[in-house]
Amino acid sequence: MKIVEVLEAGLVTTIQDLGRPGYQGDGVPVSGAVDTMAHRMANILVGNDKEAATLEFCMLGPKLKFACKTFIAVTGGASQPLIDGKPIFLNKVYSVKSGSVLSFKPMTSDRYGYIAVANGGFLIKPLLNSRATTVRLKLGGFKGRCVREGDHLPIAECFRMPSFQYREFSHDKKSESEKNSEIRFIKGPQWDLFTSEAQMQFCRSFFTISQQADRMGYRLDGEKMSVPESNMLSEGTVLGNIQITRDGRPIVLLADRQTTGGYPVIATIIAADLSKFVQLSSRQQIHFQPVSLDKASSALVAQNSELKKFKLFLETKRYQYPIGPIRKAAQKLEILLDGNG
């Protein structure tokens, strides 16, 4: 097994996958990637299963030195990645050799970025069927914490990446400089506990993400809302729940959310809009738009279909010229002859 050395940690850089669902009833947060679509795309690009672990970072990516040949992809926010000092594009596969260094400039927009490596991702030992990190519980990932300078992250060497020249994903992404962003929701379990005035206020108001925003949740700034007077029992939380606290401020629950909560949930952001929401900056105004459960389901199906079509495209282009099923031994020999082995 080979390693990636962490030269600089970046900000809140952790090992993440799709989380550990099924343990919330035992008090264990689901965790996993905040932007699951960016995480999944990174893995698709380098040919991994969707469950493979990536490195997630916030605002500033880490500086990594590779001790073997492999292929990488960077997705998510506008993180300005570089390989050996040369800028590379997001959502595209690149070959790195032993000694190559991946680094980043601070993000120009968005919040979270993802690094995937070929041949299985970051090979941390799973805990409760997941490699996801929950830092506040010191659970999972690499020693239950954010990565640090000097850490050695295990990966597997990769000599072949079929259809290399086709492994780039492009899609129509709206400018992050847009002032307003519409986020769709379905009514929450306590929607009817709120007055009709509060319901209308929630739908017509504009909110911004406050400075109190992390993997647990985003507290929103905006006009204070009236809160139901009736008490309620704590209940299980759901990704995207929008709780209204006693001071009338909304909190959107995210990957590292608590397993139960006692604040009333007025709404839940639909799954298809969560990746868009978590990448919004504090400068953008958020308007919540109600949709039916059927429309929410259709939007998620369409989003997943886009990923499936891209994965199928890569498979159909797998051995097209000039990339073919090159043998691993032949590539090792080529490296030795070049004096790089």
C-alpha positions in Angstrom: 0.0 0.0 0.0 1.2 3.5 -0.9 0.7 6.8 0.9 -0.2 10.5 0.3 1.8 12.8 2.6 0.0 15.8 4.0 2.4 18.8 3.7 -0.2 21.4 4.7 -3.6 20.6 6.2 -5.8 23.2 4.6 -9.1 24.0 6.5 -11.3 21.4 8.1 -9.9 18.6 5.8 -11.4 15.3 6.7 -11.8 11.8 5.2 -15.5 11.4 4.1 -17.7 9.0 2.3 -21.5 8.8 2.1 -21.8 8.4 5.9 -23.0 5.7 8.3 -26.8 5.6 8.0 -28.5 3.1 10.3 -26.9 4.1 13.5 -28.7 7.3 14.3 -31.1 5.5 16.6 -28.0 4.5 18.7 -26.9 8.2 18.9 -24.3 8.1 16.2 -24.5 10.9 13.6 -24.7 10.0 9.9 -21.9 12.4 8.9 -20.3 11.9 5.5 -19.7 14.4 2.7 -21.6 17.7 3.0 -21.9 18.0 -0.7 -22.7 14.4 -1.7 -23.1 15.2 -5.4 -19.5 16.6 -5.6 -18.2 13.6 -3.6 -20.0 11.1 -5.9 -18.8 12.9 -9.1 -15.2 12.9 -7.9 -15.4 9.1 -7.4 -17.1 8.5 -10.8 -14.4 10.5 -12.6 -11.6 8.3 -11.2 -13.5 5.0 -11.6 -14.3 4.4 -7.9 -17.4 3.0 -6.3 -19.7 5.7 -4.9 -18.8 4.5 -1.3 -15.1 5.2 -1.7 -13.6 7.8 0.6 -12.6 11.2 -0.6 -10.8 14.1 1.2 -13.3 17.0 2.0 -12.0 20.5 2.7 -13.6 23.8 3.4 -12.5 27.1 1.7 -8.8 26.1 1.4 -7.5 22.7 0.2 -4.6 20.8 1.6 -1.1 20.5 0.1 -0.5 16.8 -0.6 2.6 14.9 -1.9 2.0 11.6 -3.7 4.3 8.7 -3.1 3.1 6.7 -6.1 1.6 7.0 -9.5 -2.2 7.5 -9.6 -5.0 9.5 -11.0 -7.0 12.2 -9.2 -10.0 14.5 -9.6 -11.0 17.6 -7.7 -14.7 18.6 -7.5 -16.9 20.9 -5.6 -16.2 24.6 -5.0 -14.0 26.9 -7.0 -10.8 25.7 -5.1 -8.1 26.6 -7.7 -6.1 23.4 -7.6 -2.5 23.0 -8.9 -0.3 20.0 -9.6 3.4 20.8 -9.2 2.5 24.5 -9.4 0.5 24.3 -12.6 -3.2 25.1 -12.5 -5.7 22.3 -13.3 -9.4 22.2 -13.9 -12.1 21.0 -11.6 -14.2 18.0 -12.6 -11.4 16.5 -14.7 -9.0 13.5 -14.2 -5.3 14.1 -14.0 -2.3 11.8 -13.8 0.1 12.3 -10.9 3.4 10.5 -10.5 5.5 9.7 -7.4 6.7 13.0 -6.0 3.9 15.1 -7.5 2.4 17.8 -5.2 -1.3 18.9 -5.3 -1.9 22.3 -3.8 -4.7 24.9 -3.7 -5.3 28.6 -3.6 -8.2 29.8 -1.4 -11.7 29.4 -2.9 -13.0 32.3 -4.9 -16.6 31.1 -4.3 -18.5 28.2 -2.7 -17.4 26.3 0.5 -16.5 22.7 0.1 -14.2 20.8 -2.2 -13.4 17.1 -2.7 -10.3 15.1 -3.8 -10.7 11.6 -5.1 -7.9 9.2 -5.9 -8.2 6.2 -8.2 -8.2 2.5 -7.3 -10.4 2.6 -4.2 -10.0 6.1 -2.7 -8.4 6.8 0.7 -8.0 3.4 2.3 -8.8 4.2 5.9 -10.1 1.3 8.0 -13.9 1.5 8.1 -15.7 2.0 11.4 -19.4 1.1 11.6 -19.3 0.4 7.9 -18.0 3.8 7.0 -14.8 5.8 6.7 -16.6 9.1 7.4 -15.1 11.4 10.1 -17.2 12.9 12.9 -14.6 15.3 14.5 -16.7 16.3 17.5 -17.0 12.6 18.6 -13.4 11.7 17.4 -15.1 9.0 15.4 -14.0 7.4 12.1 -11.8 8.8 9.3 -8.1 9.3 10.0 -7.8 9.0 13.8 -11.1 10.6 14.3 -9.8 14.1 13.4 -9.0 16.6 10.7 -5.8 15.7 8.8 -2.6 17.4 10.0 0.8 18.2 8.5 2.9 15.1 8.5 0.0 12.6 8.2 0.4 9.7 5.8 -2.9 8.7 4.2 -3.0 5.2 2.6 -4.0 4.8 -1.0 -3.4 2.1 -3.7 -1.2 2.7 -6.7 -3.0 3.0 -10.1 -1.2 2.6 -13.4 -4.2 2.6 -15.7 -7.1 5.0 -16.3 -9.3 3.8 -19.2 -10.7 6.5 -21.5 -8.6 9.1 -19.8 -9.3 11.9 -22.3 -13.1 11.5 -21.8 -13.0 11.8 -18.0 -14.2 15.4 -17.7 -17.6 16.5 -16.5 -19.1 19.8 -17.6 -22.5 21.1 -16.7 -24.4 24.4 -16.7 -23.6 25.9 -13.4 -25.2 29.2 -12.5 -22.8 32.0 -11.6 -22.0 32.0 -7.9 -22.0 35.8 -8.1 -25.8 35.8 -8.4 -27.3 37.7 -5.5 -30.4 35.5 -5.0 -30.7 31.8 -4.9 -34.0 29.8 -4.8 -33.9 26.7 -2.6 -36.9 24.3 -2.8 -38.4 22.6 0.3 -41.2 20.3 1.4 -43.3 21.1 4.4 -41.8 19.9 7.7 -43.5 17.8 10.3 -44.4 20.9 12.5 -45.5 23.1 9.6 -49.0 23.2 10.9 -47.9 24.3 14.3 -46.8 27.6 12.8 -49.4 30.4 12.2 -50.4 31.1 8.6 -48.6 34.5 9.0 -45.4 32.7 10.0 -45.7 30.3 7.1 -46.1 33.1 4.6 -43.2 35.0 6.2 -41.0 31.9 5.7 -41.9 31.7 2.1 -41.6 35.4 1.2 -38.5 36.3 3.3 -34.9 36.3 2.1 -32.2 34.8 4.3 -28.4 34.7 4.4 -26.0 32.1 5.9 -24.5 33.5 9.1 -21.0 33.1 10.3 -22.3 30.2 12.5 -22.0 27.6 9.7 -20.2 24.3 9.8 -20.8 20.6 9.1 -23.4 20.4 11.8 -25.6 23.1 10.3 -26.0 26.6 8.9 -27.7 29.2 11.1 -29.6 31.7 8.9 -29.9 35.5 9.3 -33.1 37.3 8.4 -36.3 38.5 9.8 -37.2 36.8 13.1 -40.1 34.4 12.9 -42.8 33.7 15.5 -42.4 30.4 17.2 -45.1 27.9 18.2 -46.0 28.2 21.9 -46.8 24.5 22.3 -44.0 22.2 23.6 -42.9 19.2 21.6 -40.9 16.0 22.3 -37.5 15.5 20.8 -37.5 13.5 17.6 -35.1 12.2 15.1 -33.5 14.7 12.7 -33.3 14.5 8.9 -30.7 16.0 6.6 -31.9 19.4 5.4 -34.4 19.9 8.3 -35.0 23.6 8.9 -35.5 24.1 12.6 -36.8 27.4 14.1 -35.1 28.1 17.4 -36.6 29.9 20.3 -35.2 33.2 19.1 -37.0 32.9 15.8 -33.9 32.0 13.7 -33.7 29.1 11.3 -31.0 26.5 11.4 -30.5 24.0 8.5 -29.3 20.7 9.8 -26.4 19.1 7.8 -24.1 16.0 7.8 -22.9 16.2 11.4 -26.2 17.2 12.8 -27.3 15.9 16.2 -29.3 12.7 16.1 -32.4 14.1 17.8 -33.8 17.6 18.2 -36.6 19.4 20.0 -37.0 22.6 17.9 -40.0 22.6 15.6 -39.1 21.8 11.9 -41.0 24.1 9.6 -39.5 22.7 6.4 -37.0 20.3 4.9 -34.8 21.2 1.9 -35.3 18.8 -0.9 -32.4 16.4 -1.5 -31.8 17.6 -5.1 -31.1 21.2 -3.8 -28.9 20.3 -0.8 -25.6 20.3 -2.8 -26.5 23.8 -4.2 -27.4 25.1 -0.7 -24.3 23.9 1.2 -22.1 25.7 -1.4 -23.8 29.1 -1.1 -21.8 32.0 0.3 -22.8 34.4 3.1 -23.3 37.1 0.5 -26.1 35.3 -1.3 -29.7 35.8 -0.4 -31.8 32.6 -0.1 -35.5 32.4 -1.0 -37.3 29.2 0.0 -39.8 27.8 -2.5 -42.4 25.1 -1.5 -42.8 22.1 -3.7 -44.8 18.9 -3.5 -43.2 15.6 -2.4 -43.7 14.3 -6.0 -41.8 17.2 -7.5 -39.1 16.7 -4.9 -38.8 13.0 -5.8 -38.7 13.8 -9.5 -35.9 16.3 -9.0 -33.8 13.8 -7.2 -34.4 11.1 -9.8 -33.4 13.6 -12.5 -30.2 14.5 -10.6 -29.2 10.9 -10.1 -30.0 10.1 -13.7 -27.4 12.8 -14.8 -24.7 11.0 -12.8 -25.7 7.6 -14.1 -25.6 8.8 -17.7 -22.1 10.3 -17.3 -20.9 7.0 -15.7 -22.4 5.0 -18.6 -20.7 7.4 -21.1 -17.3 6.7 -19.5 -17.9 3.0 -19.7 -18.9 3.1 -23.4 -15.8 5.2 -24.2 -13.5 3.0 -22.1 -11.1 1.6 -24.7 -11.4 4.1 -27.5 -8.2 5.3 -29.1 -5.7 6.4 -28.0 -6.3 4.9 -24.5 -6.5 1.1 -24.3 -6.2 -1.7 -21.7 -2.5 -1.1 -21.1 -0.9 -3.7 -18.9 0.3 -2.6 -15.5 3.7 -4.4 -16.0 4.3 -2.6 -19.2 3.7 0.8 -17.5 6.1 -0.1 -14.7 8.7 -1.0 -17.3 8.2 2.3 -19.0 8.7 4.2 -15.8 11.9 2.3 -15.1 13.2 3.1 -18.6 12.4 6.7 -18.2 14.4 6.8 -15.0 11.4 7.7 -12.9 10.8 4.4 -11.1 
